[in-house]
Each structure stands twice: as structure tokens, then as C-alpha cells.
Amino acid sequence: MMPAGSPLDVHLTNLAAALAPYRRCEPQLARWGAALAHRLASGGRLLVAGNGGSAAEAQHLTAELVGKLRDDRQPLSAIALHAESSAVTAIANDYGYADVYARQVRAHGRPGDVLLLLSTSGTSGNLLAAAHAARDAGLATWALTGPAPNPLADACDEVLAVPSADSQVVQELHLVTSHLLCEYLEQELPAALAVTGAAANVPAEPAPAGRLASGPVRTGVEVVLDGGAGQQVDA
């Protein structure tokens, strides 16, 4: 039953009711932020998707990561899938709206990346399809939803479910979640970058006899002219 009073009183009452249980999410927020710091610092990517207001929340989060939340730092790879408008409309036209995010996940996602899905209801078919595509591709799947249980929460590896029947309150706390994820990420990022830098400075072991030594990926087409001189030409 909705509380009585003015729209302001009702809204703030519902928001206040959700804040107390939301405070218990701090360990999960800190863990997610630290995990993102290490994954993104090591070259991983965050893909984010939602519909309507949740799409706006998704793009808000990626803007903070590619840009910055507070202090200057290196940009981090994060993509709001709805913002690729030509791809979204092409996929919707050719394959149906249910596949607009799943197909992008299959295109952009790599094992070890993270897919974060936002939904107040937890029932959006295109987000469920994206979650299944991500799990098949080896991505970690996280969800921000309204009250659980719900289908999206069940389809993802982890969920932060806001316990409110008011979808506006759910979206507002999803925005708080985005800011806190960035806060915890930026807190952990120096340590994550230090680990990445240390790993990059480990000297490579000599390749066993008869095997090619590993090295940086070469761009373009490599043509080996085996005329005895060992000359190589990159095209």
C-alpha cells in the first residue's frame, strides 16, 4: 500500500524505506568495484545495457568510467550498448528487438569481461538474452534490479536487488550504485595498475628449442621471405 501524502512526501517516504536495507550492500559494492578495477586495468571491458531510464543509467556509468568521477586517471573501457544507435536499429530490424543486446555482447565481449544489466522489473527479454549470450561467451554477468527473485537475477552470476516496489526509487538507487561502483573502483585502481605493471615487467622465459618465442601481436599481414636471409616484410 502506497503511503498517503503529497507526491513529494510519498516519494521521499519510499526512498527512505529503501535506504536502510540498501546500506547492507556495501560489501558487495566494494567487491564489485575492486573486481572492476582489476579487470579494466588488465585490459578488460565493461558492457552495460538497460531499457528506457535504465539505459540512461547505463550510459551515465560508462561516461564516468571513460571520463572520470573525481580525480584525473586513465580512461577505462566501458560501453553502453544502447548508445550504438545504428547497430541497435539494424539488429532490431534484421533479428528482432530481443536480440539488440545479445548480438552486441557476442560481438564485443571477451572472456573475463563484465556485462552489467539494469532493469527495475528484472523481466526484460532483451536483457535476459544478453545475459545468456554473455555466459556462453565467458563474461561475468551482474544485474541491478528491483526486488528479487526475478528472471534476470536468476540468469546472472550476481545481483544487487533494490527492495522497493517503486520503480523510480529503484532507478534512483541504481544511480547511487553506479556512483559507488566508481568510488570503490577508483579507490582500488592504483593497486590494480601496480599489479598489471608488475606483470608486464616480468621477463619472458626463453622458448624451448624447436618452438617459436612468444611476443607482441603484430599488426597487418606478415610476409616471411625465406631465402636464407631471414628477411621479413610487414604489409
C-alpha positions, 0 to 999 in steps of 0.5 A: 500500500502506497503511503498517503501524502503529497507526491513529494512526501510519498516519494521521499517516504519510499526512498527512505524505506529503501535506504536502510536495507540498501546500506547492507550492500556495501560489501558487495559494492566494494567487491564489485568495484575492486573486481572492476578495477582489476579487470579494466586495468588488465585490459578488460571491458565493461558492457552495460545495457538497460531499457528506457531510464535504465539505459540512461543509467547505463550510459551515465556509468560508462561516461564516468568510467571513460571520463572520470568521477573525481580525480584525473586517471586513465580512461577505462573501457566501458560501453553502453550498448544502447548508445550504438544507435545504428547497430541497435536499429539494424539488429532490431530490424534484421533479428528482432528487438530481443536480440539488440543486446545479445548480438552486441555482447557476442560481438564485443565481449571477451572472456573475463569481461563484465556485462552489467544489466539494469532493469527495475522489473528484472523481466526484460527479454532483451536483457535476459538474452544478453545475459545468456549470450554473455555466459556462453561467451565467458563474461561475468554477468551482474544485474541491478534490479528491483526486488528479487527473485526475478528472471534476470537475477536468476540468469546472472552470476550476481545481483544487487536487488533494490527492495522497493516496489517503486520503480523510480526509487529503484532507478534512483538507487541504481544511480547511487550504485553506479556512483559507488561502483566508481568510488570503490573502483577508483579507490582500488585502481592504483593497486590494480595498475601496480599489479598489471605493471608488475606483470608486464615487467616480468621477463619472458622465459626463453622458448624451448628449442624447436618452438617459436618465442612468444611476443607482441601481436603484430599488426597487418599481414606478415610476409616471411621471405625465406631465402636464407636471409631471414628477411621479413616484410610487414604489409 
